[in-house]
Amino acid sequence: MMKQSIRNFIIQTCVVALVAFIIQLIWEYSQCGPFYIADDLTGHTRLMISATIGDMNMSIVLLWMLMFINKDVNWLIGKWYRHDYTIMVFYALF
């Protein structure tokens, strides 16, 4: 049982990290790219990757926080309640 919980925790964390990275990378390049002018492509790419990794880490922390609050490692694939949505909205706003 414990091995399965750890396995599910790792799988869900990796899936959220991958999906968040892809979505945040698209967001950073489409919305922030025009506002940051860099002298070279490498500096611009590093800036976008840095922002994407920060956003991805915030998504992972939110996942872990909701797993802890719900006391369920499989929270992501289970039923979501009103307090889950409230936490996500406040986390996104602040």
N, CA, C and O atoms as CSV, one atom per row, in Angstrom:
chain,resi,resn,atom,element,x,y,z
A,1,MET,N,N,0.828,-1.193,0.000
A,1,MET,CA,C,0.000,0.000,0.000
A,1,MET,C,C,0.872,1.256,0.000
A,1,MET,O,O,0.606,2.197,-0.748
A,2,MET,N,N,1.903,1.272,0.831
A,2,MET,CA,C,2.773,2.440,0.930
A,2,MET,C,C,3.563,2.638,-0.363
A,2,MET,O,O,3.744,3.768,-0.815
A,3,LYS,N,N,4.037,1.528,-0.962
A,3,LYS,CA,C,4.774,1.638,-2.217
A,3,LYS,C,C,3.892,2.203,-3.317
A,3,LYS,O,O,4.343,3.012,-4.128
A,4,GLN,N,N,2.642,1.780,-3.346
A,4,GLN,CA,C,1.698,2.270,-4.355
A,4,GLN,C,C,1.427,3.755,-4.164
A,4,GLN,O,O,1.332,4.495,-5.143
A,5,SER,N,N,1.302,4.201,-2.918
A,5,SER,CA,C,1.070,5.621,-2.645
A,5,SER,C,C,2.254,6.462,-3.083
A,5,SER,O,O,2.077,7.525,-3.679
A,6,ILE,N,N,3.452,5.995,-2.794
A,6,ILE,CA,C,4.650,6.725,-3.206
A,6,ILE,C,C,4.748,6.760,-4.728
A,6,ILE,O,O,5.098,7.784,-5.314
A,7,ARG,N,N,4.439,5.642,-5.351
A,7,ARG,CA,C,4.468,5.574,-6.818
A,7,ARG,C,C,3.452,6.545,-7.417
A,7,ARG,O,O,3.776,7.269,-8.359
A,8,ASN,N,N,2.235,6.573,-6.890
A,8,ASN,CA,C,1.205,7.497,-7.381
A,8,ASN,C,C,1.617,8.949,-7.154
A,8,ASN,O,O,1.388,9.804,-8.011
A,9,PHE,N,N,2.221,9.226,-6.005
A,9,PHE,CA,C,2.692,10.579,-5.704
A,9,PHE,C,C,3.718,11.031,-6.740
A,9,PHE,O,O,3.636,12.145,-7.258
A,10,ILE,N,N,4.672,10.176,-7.035
A,10,ILE,CA,C,5.724,10.519,-8.000
A,10,ILE,C,C,5.149,10.672,-9.400
A,10,ILE,O,O,5.492,11.620,-10.107
A,11,ILE,N,N,4.288,9.761,-9.808
A,11,ILE,CA,C,3.694,9.833,-11.154
A,11,ILE,C,C,2.867,11.110,-11.307
A,11,ILE,O,O,3.013,11.827,-12.297
A,12,GLN,N,N,2.004,11.396,-10.338
A,12,GLN,CA,C,1.157,12.593,-10.436
A,12,GLN,C,C,1.993,13.867,-10.409
A,12,GLN,O,O,1.684,14.821,-11.123
A,13,THR,N,N,3.037,13.897,-9.604
A,13,THR,CA,C,3.917,15.064,-9.566
A,13,THR,C,C,4.613,15.257,-10.914
A,13,THR,O,O,4.698,16.382,-11.407
A,14,CYS,N,N,5.103,14.188,-11.506
A,14,CYS,CA,C,5.778,14.286,-12.803
A,14,CYS,C,C,4.815,14.705,-13.908
A,14,CYS,O,O,5.175,15.504,-14.773
A,15,VAL,N,N,3.599,14.178,-13.887
A,15,VAL,CA,C,2.615,14.552,-14.908
A,15,VAL,C,C,2.252,16.025,-14.779
A,15,VAL,O,O,2.206,16.745,-15.777
A,16,VAL,N,N,1.994,16.476,-13.560
A,16,VAL,CA,C,1.665,17.894,-13.351
A,16,VAL,C,C,2.860,18.764,-13.752
A,16,VAL,O,O,2.673,19.815,-14.365
A,17,ALA,N,N,4.067,18.346,-13.421
A,17,ALA,CA,C,5.254,19.124,-13.786
A,17,ALA,C,C,5.387,19.232,-15.301
A,17,ALA,O,O,5.649,20.317,-15.821
A,18,LEU,N,N,5.212,18.138,-16.006
A,18,LEU,CA,C,5.344,18.148,-17.466
A,18,LEU,C,C,4.266,19.003,-18.125
A,18,LEU,O,O,4.567,19.835,-18.980
A,19,VAL,N,N,3.023,18.800,-17.731
A,19,VAL,CA,C,1.917,19.571,-18.316
A,19,VAL,C,C,2.070,21.051,-17.980
A,19,VAL,O,O,1.887,21.906,-18.846
A,20,ALA,N,N,2.405,21.358,-16.727
A,20,ALA,CA,C,2.583,22.756,-16.320
A,20,ALA,C,C,3.737,23.397,-17.075
A,20,ALA,O,O,3.644,24.558,-17.475
A,21,PHE,N,N,4.825,22.658,-17.274
A,21,PHE,CA,C,5.972,23.207,-17.993
A,21,PHE,C,C,5.594,23.559,-19.430
A,21,PHE,O,O,5.930,24.641,-19.913
A,22,ILE,N,N,4.911,22.669,-20.101
A,22,ILE,CA,C,4.527,22.915,-21.496
A,22,ILE,C,C,3.572,24.107,-21.598
A,22,ILE,O,O,3.771,25.002,-22.420
A,23,ILE,N,N,2.545,24.110,-20.764
A,23,ILE,CA,C,1.560,25.194,-20.823
A,23,ILE,C,C,2.190,26.528,-20.425
A,23,ILE,O,O,1.936,27.549,-21.065
A,24,GLN,N,N,3.005,26.525,-19.376
A,24,GLN,CA,C,3.633,27.769,-18.931
A,24,GLN,C,C,4.658,28.276,-19.943
A,24,GLN,O,O,4.809,29.487,-20.105
A,25,LEU,N,N,5.365,27.375,-20.626
A,25,LEU,CA,C,6.330,27.783,-21.641
A,25,LEU,C,C,5.617,28.483,-22.802
A,25,LEU,O,O,6.072,29.516,-23.294
A,26,ILE,N,N,4.510,27.911,-23.221
A,26,ILE,CA,C,3.714,28.542,-24.278
A,26,ILE,C,C,3.248,29.925,-23.814
A,26,ILE,O,O,3.316,30.893,-24.571
A,27,TRP,N,N,2.776,30.013,-22.571
A,27,TRP,CA,C,2.316,31.287,-22.025
A,27,TRP,C,C,3.451,32.307,-21.984
A,27,TRP,O,O,3.276,33.445,-22.419
A,28,GLU,N,N,4.595,31.914,-21.472
A,28,GLU,CA,C,5.715,32.849,-21.346
A,28,GLU,C,C,6.136,33.388,-22.708
A,28,GLU,O,O,6.361,34.590,-22.854
A,29,TYR,N,N,6.245,32.523,-23.696
A,29,TYR,CA,C,6.681,32.987,-25.015
A,29,TYR,C,C,5.619,33.831,-25.703
A,29,TYR,O,O,5.951,34.789,-26.402
A,30,SER,N,N,4.351,33.493,-25.518
A,30,SER,CA,C,3.314,34.246,-26.224
A,30,SER,C,C,2.981,35.578,-25.549
A,30,SER,O,O,2.689,36.556,-26.238
A,31,GLN,N,N,3.019,35.632,-24.224
A,31,GLN,CA,C,2.605,36.839,-23.521
A,31,GLN,C,C,3.767,37.709,-23.050
A,31,GLN,O,O,3.689,38.936,-23.118
A,32,CYS,N,N,4.818,37.099,-22.586
A,32,CYS,CA,C,5.911,37.878,-22.001
A,32,CYS,C,C,7.031,38.171,-22.994
A,32,CYS,O,O,7.753,39.156,-22.840
A,33,GLY,N,N,7.177,37.340,-23.992
A,33,GLY,CA,C,8.248,37.511,-24.967
A,33,GLY,C,C,8.334,38.897,-25.570
A,33,GLY,O,O,9.425,39.467,-25.602
A,34,PRO,N,N,7.239,39.470,-26.052
A,34,PRO,CA,C,7.311,40.802,-26.661
A,34,PRO,C,C,7.685,41.924,-25.687
A,34,PRO,O,O,8.137,42.984,-26.121
A,35,PHE,N,N,7.507,41.712,-24.385
A,35,PHE,CA,C,7.774,42.761,-23.411
A,35,PHE,C,C,9.215,42.778,-22.911
A,35,PHE,O,O,9.666,43.780,-22.355
A,36,TYR,N,N,9.933,41.688,-23.104
A,36,TYR,CA,C,11.320,41.608,-22.660
A,36,TYR,C,C,12.225,41.606,-23.881
A,36,TYR,O,O,12.177,40.690,-24.702
A,37,ILE,N,N,13.034,42.617,-23.989
A,37,ILE,CA,C,13.941,42.718,-25.121
A,37,ILE,C,C,15.323,42.314,-24.641
A,37,ILE,O,O,15.885,42.923,-23.731
A,38,ALA,N,N,15.855,41.284,-25.262
A,38,ALA,CA,C,17.191,40.808,-24.918
A,38,ALA,C,C,18.097,41.007,-26.128
A,38,ALA,O,O,17.648,40.973,-27.273
A,39,ASP,N,N,19.377,41.216,-25.850
A,39,ASP,CA,C,20.338,41.438,-26.922
A,39,ASP,C,C,20.564,40.195,-27.774
A,39,ASP,O,O,20.811,40.280,-28.977
A,40,ASP,N,N,20.476,39.064,-27.136
A,40,ASP,CA,C,20.707,37.819,-27.874
A,40,ASP,C,C,19.606,36.814,-27.579
A,40,ASP,O,O,18.875,36.936,-26.595
A,41,LEU,N,N,19.506,35.843,-28.430
A,41,LEU,CA,C,18.466,34.820,-28.286
A,41,LEU,C,C,18.682,33.974,-27.039
A,41,LEU,O,O,17.718,33.542,-26.407
A,42,THR,N,N,19.939,33.736,-26.683
A,42,THR,CA,C,20.240,32.908,-25.518
A,42,THR,C,C,19.730,33.552,-24.225
A,42,THR,O,O,19.164,32.869,-23.372
A,43,GLY,N,N,19.929,34.852,-24.083
A,43,GLY,CA,C,19.455,35.550,-22.884
A,43,GLY,C,C,17.944,35.534,-22.782
A,43,GLY,O,O,17.391,35.366,-21.695
A,44,HIS,N,N,17.276,35.709,-23.909
A,44,HIS,CA,C,15.814,35.678,-23.939
A,44,HIS,C,C,15.305,34.287,-23.592
A,44,HIS,O,O,14.351,34.146,-22.826
A,45,THR,N,N,15.931,33.265,-24.148
A,45,THR,CA,C,15.524,31.886,-23.872
A,45,THR,C,C,15.726,31.549,-22.404
A,45,THR,O,O,14.868,30.919,-21.786
A,46,ARG,N,N,16.864,31.968,-21.839
A,46,ARG,CA,C,17.113,31.706,-20.417
A,46,ARG,C,C,16.072,32.381,-19.533
A,46,ARG,O,O,15.628,31.803,-18.541
A,47,LEU,N,N,15.687,33.588,-19.888
A,47,LEU,CA,C,14.670,34.313,-19.132
A,47,LEU,C,C,13.327,33.590,-19.186
A,47,LEU,O,O,12.659,33.449,-18.162
A,48,MET,N,N,12.930,33.135,-20.363
A,48,MET,CA,C,11.653,32.438,-20.515
A,48,MET,C,C,11.665,31.089,-19.795
A,48,MET,O,O,10.676,30.722,-19.159
A,49,ILE,N,N,12.768,30.349,-19.886
A,49,ILE,CA,C,12.875,29.056,-19.202
A,49,ILE,C,C,12.856,29.260,-17.688
A,49,ILE,O,O,12.224,28.488,-16.967
A,50,SER,N,N,13.540,30.286,-17.205
A,50,SER,CA,C,13.559,30.581,-15.773
A,50,SER,C,C,12.155,30.887,-15.254
A,50,SER,O,O,11.751,30.374,-14.211
A,51,ALA,N,N,11.421,31.714,-15.974
A,51,ALA,CA,C,10.045,32.042,-15.576
A,51,ALA,C,C,9.153,30.809,-15.635
A,51,ALA,O,O,8.291,30.622,-14.777
A,52,THR,N,N,9.359,29.971,-16.645
A,52,THR,CA,C,8.556,28.754,-16.796
A,52,THR,C,C,8.815,27.790,-15.657
A,52,THR,O,O,7.874,27.201,-15.124
A,53,ILE,N,N,10.062,27.616,-15.274
A,53,ILE,CA,C,10.394,26.706,-14.169
A,53,ILE,C,C,9.805,27.220,-12.854
A,53,ILE,O,O,9.331,26.431,-12.037
A,54,GLY,N,N,9.834,28.516,-12.653
A,54,GLY,CA,C,9.207,29.082,-11.451
A,54,GLY,C,C,7.715,28.825,-11.407
A,54,GLY,O,O,7.177,28.446,-10.367
A,55,ASP,N,N,7.038,29.030,-12.539
A,55,ASP,CA,C,5.595,28.774,-12.605
A,55,ASP,C,C,5.286,27.285,-12.425
A,55,ASP,O,O,4.310,26.924,-11.767
A,56,MET,N,N,6.119,26.428,-13.012
A,56,MET,CA,C,5.924,24.984,-12.877
A,56,MET,C,C,6.061,24.580,-11.410
A,56,MET,O,O,5.281,23.767,-10.912
A,57,ASN,N,N,7.044,25.142,-10.722
A,57,ASN,CA,C,7.226,24.821,-9.300
A,57,ASN,C,C,6.030,25.267,-8.465
A,57,ASN,O,O,5.650,24.586,-7.512
A,58,MET,N,N,5.435,26.408,-8.816
A,58,MET,CA,C,4.235,26.848,-8.095
A,58,MET,C,C,3.084,25.866,-8.313
A,58,MET,O,O,2.302,25.618,-7.396
A,59,SER,N,N,2.975,25.311,-9.509
A,59,SER,CA,C,1.931,24.315,-9.782
A,59,SER,C,C,2.154,23.048,-8.969
A,59,SER,O,O,1.201,22.454,-8.466
A,60,ILE,N,N,3.403,22.634,-8.842
A,60,ILE,CA,C,3.720,21.439,-8.057
A,60,ILE,C,C,3.425,21.672,-6.577
A,60,ILE,O,O,2.876,20.796,-5.909
A,61,VAL,N,N,3.784,22.845,-6.066
A,61,VAL,CA,C,3.502,23.161,-4.657
A,61,VAL,C,C,1.997,23.173,-4.404
A,61,VAL,O,O,1.540,22.695,-3.365
A,62,LEU,N,N,1.230,23.711,-5.336
A,62,LEU,CA,C,-0.239,23.700,-5.197
A,62,LEU,C,C,-0.759,22.267,-5.157
A,62,LEU,O,O,-1.612,21.940,-4.331
A,63,LEU,N,N,-0.258,21.416,-6.037
A,63,LEU,CA,C,-0.662,20.000,-6.031
A,63,LEU,C,C,-0.349,19.367,-4.687
A,63,LEU,O,O,-1.213,18.715,-4.100
A,64,TRP,N,N,0.850,19.542,-4.193
A,64,TRP,CA,C,1.244,18.958,-2.910
A,64,TRP,C,C,0.407,19.509,-1.766
A,64,TRP,O,O,0.025,18.770,-0.858
A,65,MET,N,N,0.121,20.808,-1.809
A,65,MET,CA,C,-0.687,21.424,-0.763
A,65,MET,C,C,-2.088,20.813,-0.743
A,65,MET,O,O,-2.613,20.505,0.327
A,66,LEU,N,N,-2.691,20.636,-1.913
A,66,LEU,CA,C,-4.029,20.053,-1.968
A,66,LEU,C,C,-4.021,18.578,-1.588
A,66,LEU,O,O,-4.984,18.091,-0.995
A,67,MET,N,N,-2.948,17.858,-1.918
A,67,MET,CA,C,-2.820,16.467,-1.462
A,67,MET,C,C,-2.767,16.413,0.062
A,67,MET,O,O,-3.396,15.556,0.684
A,68,PHE,N,N,-2.016,17.328,0.653
A,68,PHE,CA,C,-1.881,17.360,2.107
A,68,PHE,C,C,-3.198,17.741,2.782
A,68,PHE,O,O,-3.608,17.104,3.752
A,69,ILE,N,N,-3.856,18.775,2.270
A,69,ILE,CA,C,-5.115,19.234,2.858
A,69,ILE,C,C,-6.185,18.156,2.783
A,69,ILE,O,O,-6.940,17.957,3.736
A,70,ASN,N,N,-6.252,17.459,1.647
A,70,ASN,CA,C,-7.260,16.410,1.466
A,70,ASN,C,C,-6.827,15.065,2.036
A,70,ASN,O,O,-7.611,14.115,2.055
A,71,LYS,N,N,-5.582,14.981,2.500
A,71,LYS,CA,C,-5.029,13.734,3.058
A,71,LYS,C,C,-5.200,12.572,2.082
A,71,LYS,O,O,-5.532,11.453,2.475
A,72,ASP,N,N,-4.964,12.863,0.797
A,72,ASP,CA,C,-5.140,11.852,-0.245
A,72,ASP,C,C,-4.119,12.085,-1.349
A,72,ASP,O,O,-4.144,13.108,-2.033
A,73,VAL,N,N,-3.230,11.126,-1.511
A,73,VAL,CA,C,-2.217,11.228,-2.562
A,73,VAL,C,C,-2.869,11.194,-3.938
A,73,VAL,O,O,-2.344,11.778,-4.885
A,74,ASN,N,N,-3.979,10.533,-4.055
A,74,ASN,CA,C,-4.685,10.422,-5.332
A,74,ASN,C,C,-5.738,11.517,-5.505
A,74,ASN,O,O,-6.705,11.338,-6.245
A,75,TRP,N,N,-5.552,12.637,-4.831
A,75,TRP,CA,C,-6.513,13.724,-4.895
A,75,TRP,C,C,-6.775,14.172,-6.324
A,75,TRP,O,O,-7.920,14.448,-6.683
A,76,LEU,N,N,-5.753,14.246,-7.130
A,76,LEU,CA,C,-5.869,14.777,-8.485
A,76,LEU,C,C,-6.859,13.980,-9.333
A,76,LEU,O,O,-7.576,14.559,-10.149
A,77,ILE,N,N,-6.907,12.682,-9.153
A,77,ILE,CA,C,-7.792,11.850,-9.972
A,77,ILE,C,C,-9.105,11.532,-9.276
A,77,ILE,O,O,-9.934,10.789,-9.802
A,78,GLY,N,N,-9.287,12.100,-8.091
A,78,GLY,CA,C,-10.526,11.866,-7.349
A,78,GLY,C,C,-11.528,12.987,-7.544
A,78,GLY,O,O,-11.398,13.813,-8.446
A,79,LYS,N,N,-12.519,12.997,-6.689
A,79,LYS,CA,C,-13.555,14.024,-6.732
A,79,LYS,C,C,-13.030,15.305,-6.098
A,79,LYS,O,O,-12.437,15.279,-5.019
A,80,TRP,N,N,-13.255,16.430,-6.782
A,80,TRP,CA,C,-12.838,17.727,-6.267
A,80,TRP,C,C,-14.019,18.383,-5.571
A,80,TRP,O,O,-15.159,18.287,-6.028
A,81,TYR,N,N,-13.732,19.049,-4.464
A,81,TYR,CA,C,-14.768,19.715,-3.685
A,81,TYR,C,C,-14.631,21.230,-3.797
A,81,TYR,O,O,-13.654,21.745,-4.341
A,82,ARG,N,N,-15.621,21.923,-3.276
A,82,ARG,CA,C,-15.652,23.383,-3.364
A,82,ARG,C,C,-14.411,24.002,-2.732
A,82,ARG,O,O,-13.861,24.966,-3.265
A,83,HIS,N,N,-13.966,23.460,-1.602
A,83,HIS,CA,C,-12.783,24.047,-0.958
A,83,HIS,C,C,-11.533,23.886,-1.813
A,83,HIS,O,O,-10.623,24.712,-1.734
A,84,ASP,N,N,-11.474,22.839,-2.628
A,84,ASP,CA,C,-10.345,22.663,-3.544
A,84,ASP,C,C,-10.305,23.787,-4.572
A,84,ASP,O,O,-9.249,24.366,-4.828
A,85,TYR,N,N,-11.447,24.091,-5.153
A,85,TYR,CA,C,-11.520,25.177,-6.133
A,85,TYR,C,C,-11.202,26.524,-5.486
A,85,TYR,O,O,-10.527,27.363,-6.082
A,86,THR,N,N,-11.691,26.723,-4.267
A,86,THR,CA,C,-11.427,27.976,-3.556
A,86,THR,C,C,-9.934,28.148,-3.300
A,86,THR,O,O,-9.394,29.237,-3.494
A,87,ILE,N,N,-9.281,27.111,-2.877
A,87,ILE,CA,C,-7.832,27.160,-2.628
A,87,ILE,C,C,-7.092,27.469,-3.927
A,87,ILE,O,O,-6.173,28.288,-3.935
A,88,MET,N,N,-7.483,26.822,-5.022
A,88,MET,CA,C,-6.813,27.068,-6.303
A,88,MET,C,C,-6.988,28.512,-6.759
A,88,MET,O,O,-6.041,29.124,-7.252
A,89,VAL,N,N,-8.179,29.057,-6.600
A,89,VAL,CA,C,-8.425,30.444,-7.020
A,89,VAL,C,C,-7.603,31.414,-6.175
A,89,VAL,O,O,-6.966,32.320,-6.714
A,90,PHE,N,N,-7.614,31.231,-4.856
A,90,PHE,CA,C,-6.836,32.130,-4.005
A,90,PHE,C,C,-5.344,31.965,-4.227
A,90,PHE,O,O,-4.602,32.944,-4.156
A,91,TYR,N,N,-4.892,30.762,-4.492
A,91,TYR,CA,C,-3.475,30.523,-4.779
A,91,TYR,C,C,-3.072,31.227,-6.075
A,91,TYR,O,O,-1.974,31.776,-6.173
A,92,ALA,N,N,-3.952,31.209,-7.055
A,92,ALA,CA,C,-3.666,31.867,-8.331
A,92,ALA,C,C,-3.677,33.383,-8.206
A,92,ALA,O,O,-2.926,34.069,-8.899
A,93,LEU,N,N,-4.517,33.907,-7.335
A,93,LEU,CA,C,-4.630,35.365,-7.187
A,93,LEU,C,C,-3.510,35.983,-6.363
A,93,LEU,O,O,-3.140,37.137,-6.579
A,94,PHE,N,N,-2.972,35.220,-5.423
A,94,PHE,CA,C,-1.961,35.795,-4.529
A,94,PHE,C,C,-0.679,35.121,-4.714
A,94,PHE,O,O,0.299,35.463,-4.050
